[in-house]
Amino acid sequence: MKHRTNEYRMITIVLAVALAFALLVAGLFAALYLKSAEQTAPVGTGSSDEDLLVEIARLKNENEYLSSKVDALTPKTEAPVITDPVTEAPAETEERTPETAAPITGNYDPGDLTPADPESLSYTFALRELLKLTGALDGKVEDCPFIVDPEGKLMLLSDVEFDEDTEILYRPIEGTAYDRDGEPLCREIDYEAMGYTRPTAAVSYRDLERGTAFAANGDAMFFSASLIKAPYIYTLLEQIAKYNEIKAANPTNDPAVGKTLPEDIWEKYDLARTIRITPSMVEEGSGTIRDMDLSGGKDFTVLELIDYAIRVSDNTAFRILRNEFGYDYFWSVSRTLGVKSVFTSFNNLTAEEGVLYLSAIYDFAKNYPYEGGILISLMRQANHAVLIPYALNGKNVAHKYGWDHDSYHDMALVYGDAPYAVCIMTNFNFDRQSDDINNYIRSIAKAVDALHASFYADENIPK
């Protein structure tokens, strides 16, 4: 890059450390440089001293902008490609279209549910590394790269363009100085004043063995969409597990032998009990039952309905299960866990509450390996595995996604020697698959995984 004017040289001396890096890479970002200058255009002043202050403030702002672009140029590890286990070809990205359900076999393999030996693992806090990772994760969530235009379209902030005749509104950048006329020396486009809105993202994480936790916007409430199916099915299976214990101890339901169950409960909470579905019972939205020939009625076992509700997020199966078994036990468990949002509406949830449910599911699977194993197995096979499972490809991930108007979420149990729970929620409104959106959520999942791994890294152990 050629030498600038004497004024630039003087500024370079004053801001030597701050600007050296920016001057080295400025040639690589000529186009971005101009765009930055436009979006942070300073207000001109009169005297030469004031002009100098304006120029210093402008270059300082540009330096921060260029530094962020250097980070963007740093080589990143590409997300692994998910392949079909038979053809080894890249798996197609799942769309919100009718899924083809695999046959219900009754063979539920939850994988490795228990950590190998968590106590044998090193566990420590390296404060500097911890601050770096949590700061990066918090910034990734708070500085969401998307914006919603006045027509309601979600887009990358960097893709926003204005017509030549558009009046662009500005606001002062926080901490900027002002000239003698009271005008800010640095300003930025005021998108909110121009009718744009900022979407919200949230994440919550918990180490399931040691309790370490982190959250960003963790208490923000969202419409949970299909995310809530996993907590409800968990409470249903827990009821069934407790009743199965009584049945196993007293298979004849004889009061002289031990604890008994009312006959209606004995039959109702049986995974093999069948329920007939007719066309009038079909729910719109996700799932495959709606596309079946139900003209003469079709029988499904309770286990099959659970399978459909979790594995292919079937709305019909989920509605029928709720109609059959109600909400009393779900409310009771939710209250015990400290979940509050569902009491304002069944479909309301926060990321922190998602992790509370995941932690309960984790404990349930340890205490009731059969019934809990069914749920974990189904969550491992759950469709729309393009978010957390994709980001953590190769790990034993049991997840449930949610996708609806103004809602796009995923939550998961990540098994291994040191298992953890993570819930990522957004109010992103879009009607088709978006690589930008999926990659953003994957980047949050990867950042959480890096934070979790830092607690078990050997290099963090004080020497």
PEMOVEN-V533557 format. One record per helix or strand. SS is the DSSP state (H for helix, E for strand). FROM is the first residue (numbers start at 1). LEN is the number of residues. If there is no record, write none. Layout:
# PEMOVEN-V533557
ss: (SS SS)
from: (FROM FROM)
len: (LEN LEN)
This chain:
# PEMOVEN-V533557
ss: (H H H E E H H E E H E E E E H E E E E H H E H H E H H H H E H H H E E E H H)
from: (6 16 48 83 90 118 127 146 154 157 170 178 184 187 192 197 201 213 221 225 263 274 279 289 298 302 315 328 341 348 351 369 388 397 407 420 435 458)
len: (9 24 26 1 1 3 16 3 3 3 3 1 1 3 3 1 7 4 3 25 6 4 3 3 4 10 11 10 3 3 17 13 4 8 8 7 20 3)
